Amino acid sequence: MTSEDAEPRRKYTVRYPSGVTAEEGIALLEQTCADIAPHLTLSEMADGATIEGEPWQVLSLCLALPLFEMNEVR
């Protein structure tokens, strides 16, 4: 068993693209999560958001919102 198998959920920070307000950004994230990855956990931050879930779900979100910057929190 690898460490990835033991801990399948990972946490990522999300930064919105320039020109997108925090309200617009979180609304887009919420709607996209509801549509394609409802099991992701989404939390607002002052300068973006965090999402937590399985890597394949986060990848789906990245593909749906390519201008949003997502980085894994280690």
MDAnalysis code that builds the backbone (N, CA, C; Angstrom):
import MDAnalysis as mda
import numpy as np

u = mda.Universe.empty(222, n_residues=74, atom_resindex=np.repeat(np.arange(74), 3), trajectory=True)
u.add_TopologyAttr("name", ["N", "CA", "C"] * 74)
u.add_TopologyAttr("resid", np.arange(1, 75))
u.add_TopologyAttr("resname", ["MET", "THR", "SER", "GLU", "ASP", "ALA", "GLU", "PRO", "ARG", "ARG", "LYS", "TYR", "THR", "VAL", "ARG", "TYR", "PRO", "SER", "GLY", "VAL", "THR", "ALA", "GLU", "GLU", "GLY", "ILE", "ALA", "LEU", "LEU", "GLU", "GLN", "THR", "CYS", "ALA", "ASP", "ILE", "ALA", "PRO", "HIS", "LEU", "THR", "LEU", "SER", "GLU", "MET", "ALA", "ASP", "GLY", "ALA", "THR", "ILE", "GLU", "GLY", "GLU", "PRO", "TRP", "GLN", "VAL", "LEU", "SER", "LEU", "CYS", "LEU", "ALA", "LEU", "PRO", "LEU", "PHE", "GLU", "MET", "ASN", "GLU", "VAL", "ARG"])
u.atoms.positions = np.array([
    [0.846, -1.177, 0.000],
    [0.000, 0.000, 0.000],
    [0.894, 1.242, 0.000],
    [0.623, 2.158, -0.903],
    [1.416, 3.384, -0.976],
    [0.763, 4.468, -0.141],
    [1.488, 5.548, 0.056],
    [0.923, 6.663, 0.830],
    [-0.255, 7.279, 0.081],
    [-0.249, 7.232, -1.265],
    [-1.373, 7.751, -2.035],
    [-2.625, 6.927, -1.787],
    [-2.468, 5.597, -1.641],
    [-3.617, 4.740, -1.365],
    [-4.182, 5.014, 0.021],
    [-3.314, 5.295, 0.965],
    [-3.749, 5.532, 2.334],
    [-4.449, 6.884, 2.481],
    [-4.069, 7.848, 1.684],
    [-4.617, 9.200, 1.778],
    [-5.057, 9.670, 0.386],
    [-6.210, 9.180, -0.117],
    [-6.605, 9.520, -1.483],
    [-7.080, 10.968, -1.647],
    [-7.539, 11.595, -0.565],
    [-8.008, 12.978, -0.661],
    [-6.823, 13.931, -0.482],
    [-6.783, 14.950, -1.323],
    [-5.718, 15.954, -1.237],
    [-6.341, 17.334, -1.231],
    [-5.568, 18.289, -0.751],
    [-6.047, 19.666, -0.631],
    [-5.310, 20.556, -1.632],
    [-6.047, 21.470, -2.254],
    [-5.498, 22.369, -3.265],
    [-5.964, 23.795, -2.996],
    [-5.087, 24.755, -3.293],
    [-5.491, 26.155, -3.254],
    [-5.935, 26.546, -4.660],
    [-6.858, 27.480, -4.728],
    [-7.385, 27.942, -6.009],
    [-7.258, 29.459, -6.064],
    [-6.716, 29.952, -7.148],
    [-6.642, 31.393, -7.394],
    [-7.478, 31.680, -8.633],
    [-8.241, 32.756, -8.554],
    [-9.108, 33.116, -9.667],
    [-8.315, 33.851, -10.744],
    [-8.753, 33.757, -12.002],
    [-8.069, 34.502, -13.062],
    [-8.260, 36.011, -12.891],
    [-7.352, 36.780, -13.429],
    [-7.480, 38.234, -13.319],
    [-8.776, 38.670, -14.006],
    [-9.426, 39.642, -13.408],
    [-10.685, 40.136, -13.947],
    [-11.909, 39.431, -13.384],
    [-11.704, 38.365, -12.616],
    [-12.815, 37.648, -11.990],
    [-12.861, 38.033, -10.520],
    [-14.003, 38.540, -10.078],
    [-14.132, 38.923, -8.673],
    [-14.246, 37.676, -7.802],
    [-14.054, 37.847, -6.507],
    [-14.172, 36.722, -5.580],
    [-15.574, 36.114, -5.630],
    [-16.585, 36.955, -5.734],
    [-17.963, 36.460, -5.803],
    [-18.192, 35.644, -7.064],
    [-17.695, 36.140, -8.201],
    [-17.835, 35.414, -9.463],
    [-17.041, 34.109, -9.428],
    [-15.832, 34.178, -8.881],
    [-14.974, 32.997, -8.823],
    [-15.565, 31.876, -7.997],
    [-16.056, 32.204, -6.800],
    [-16.623, 31.162, -5.940],
    [-17.913, 30.630, -6.544],
    [-18.688, 31.495, -7.196],
    [-19.925, 31.038, -7.845],
    [-19.605, 30.048, -8.972],
    [-18.581, 30.350, -9.767],
    [-18.175, 29.431, -10.835],
    [-17.675, 28.103, -10.267],
    [-16.874, 28.175, -9.206],
    [-16.385, 26.953, -8.565],
    [-17.528, 26.115, -8.007],
    [-18.453, 26.762, -7.310],
    [-19.576, 26.041, -6.723],
    [-20.415, 25.345, -7.789],
    [-20.718, 26.059, -8.868],
    [-21.543, 25.483, -9.928],
    [-20.820, 24.336, -10.634],
    [-19.539, 24.532, -10.913],
    [-18.768, 23.491, -11.597],
    [-18.616, 22.260, -10.716],
    [-18.348, 22.469, -9.431],
    [-18.269, 21.331, -8.503],
    [-19.595, 20.582, -8.469],
    [-20.688, 21.298, -8.401],
    [-22.006, 20.656, -8.357],
    [-22.274, 19.849, -9.626],
    [-21.792, 20.362, -10.762],
    [-22.037, 19.703, -12.045],
    [-21.156, 18.483, -12.278],
    [-19.863, 18.579, -11.939],
    [-18.955, 17.496, -12.344],
    [-18.238, 16.788, -11.202],
    [-18.161, 17.390, -10.049],
    [-17.418, 16.776, -8.934],
    [-18.096, 17.117, -7.605],
    [-19.307, 16.598, -7.382],
    [-20.057, 16.992, -6.189],
    [-19.444, 16.543, -4.866],
    [-18.467, 15.647, -4.903],
    [-17.872, 15.156, -3.659],
    [-16.658, 15.966, -3.217],
    [-16.297, 17.000, -3.981],
    [-15.207, 17.880, -3.560],
    [-15.689, 18.773, -2.423],
    [-14.785, 19.083, -1.513],
    [-15.074, 20.016, -0.432],
    [-14.506, 21.369, -0.827],
    [-15.335, 22.378, -0.851],
    [-14.950, 23.716, -1.292],
    [-15.053, 24.681, -0.119],
    [-13.996, 25.486, 0.090],
    [-13.985, 26.484, 1.166],
    [-13.475, 27.807, 0.611],
    [-14.152, 28.887, 0.975],
    [-13.714, 30.221, 0.550],
    [-12.552, 30.698, 1.405],
    [-11.652, 31.451, 0.794],
    [-10.564, 32.140, 1.492],
    [-10.626, 33.600, 1.059],
    [-9.870, 34.443, 1.714],
    [-9.872, 35.871, 1.383],
    [-9.397, 36.122, -0.052],
    [-8.425, 35.365, -0.509],
    [-7.840, 35.616, -1.824],
    [-8.012, 34.441, -2.785],
    [-9.032, 33.626, -2.577],
    [-9.270, 32.485, -3.446],
    [-10.145, 31.463, -2.738],
    [-9.770, 30.203, -2.900],
    [-10.536, 29.127, -2.275],
    [-9.615, 27.928, -2.059],
    [-10.109, 26.969, -1.318],
    [-9.432, 25.679, -1.219],
    [-10.443, 24.614, -1.607],
    [-9.932, 23.568, -2.222],
    [-10.755, 22.415, -2.536],
    [-10.043, 21.186, -2.014],
    [-10.826, 20.215, -1.604],
    [-10.255, 18.976, -1.101],
    [-11.025, 17.823, -1.716],
    [-10.286, 16.845, -2.207],
    [-10.924, 15.684, -2.805],
    [-9.911, 14.773, -3.447],
    [-10.422, 13.781, -4.138],
    [-9.558, 12.843, -4.838],
    [-8.941, 13.547, -6.047],
    [-7.688, 13.213, -6.373],
    [-6.996, 13.912, -7.468],
    [-7.747, 13.887, -8.805],
    [-8.414, 12.783, -9.133],
    [-9.123, 12.736, -10.424],
    [-10.292, 13.711, -10.454],
    [-10.907, 13.976, -9.302],
    [-11.986, 14.958, -9.252],
    [-11.438, 16.367, -9.450],
    [-10.294, 16.635, -8.833],
    [-9.666, 17.952, -8.979],
    [-9.218, 18.146, -10.427],
    [-8.696, 17.097, -11.055],
    [-8.307, 17.191, -12.465],
    [-9.514, 17.527, -13.330],
    [-10.649, 16.933, -13.057],
    [-11.870, 17.257, -13.805],
    [-12.214, 18.733, -13.667],
    [-12.057, 19.264, -12.470],
    [-12.324, 20.673, -12.224],
    [-11.321, 21.553, -12.980],
    [-10.052, 21.159, -12.984],
    [-9.016, 21.907, -13.713],
    [-9.332, 21.967, -15.209],
    [-9.801, 20.859, -15.749],
    [-10.134, 20.818, -17.172],
    [-11.356, 21.675, -17.488],
    [-12.283, 21.751, -16.550],
    [-13.487, 22.554, -16.760],
    [-13.227, 24.046, -16.594],
    [-12.263, 24.406, -15.756],
    [-11.936, 25.817, -15.481],
    [-10.439, 26.045, -15.720],
    [-10.002, 26.025, -16.982],
    [-8.554, 26.065, -17.255],
    [-7.847, 27.352, -16.855],
    [-8.561, 28.450, -16.677],
    [-7.900, 29.703, -16.304],
    [-7.727, 29.857, -14.803],
    [-8.348, 28.977, -14.021],
    [-8.185, 29.009, -12.567],
    [-6.885, 28.291, -12.218],
    [-6.099, 28.878, -11.347],
    [-4.819, 28.288, -10.938],
    [-5.058, 27.417, -9.708],
    [-4.678, 26.143, -9.797],
    [-4.864, 25.215, -8.679],
    [-3.534, 24.566, -8.336],
    [-3.165, 24.619, -7.066],
    [-1.898, 24.065, -6.598],
    [-2.130, 23.204, -5.367],
    [-1.478, 22.071, -5.347],
    [-1.612, 21.167, -4.204],
    [-0.932, 21.735, -2.971],
    [-1.596, 21.607, -1.835],
    [-1.036, 22.019, -0.556],
    [-0.319, 20.811, 0.014],
    [0.947, 20.971, 0.323],
    [1.734, 19.826, 0.848],
    [2.025, 20.015, 2.294],
])
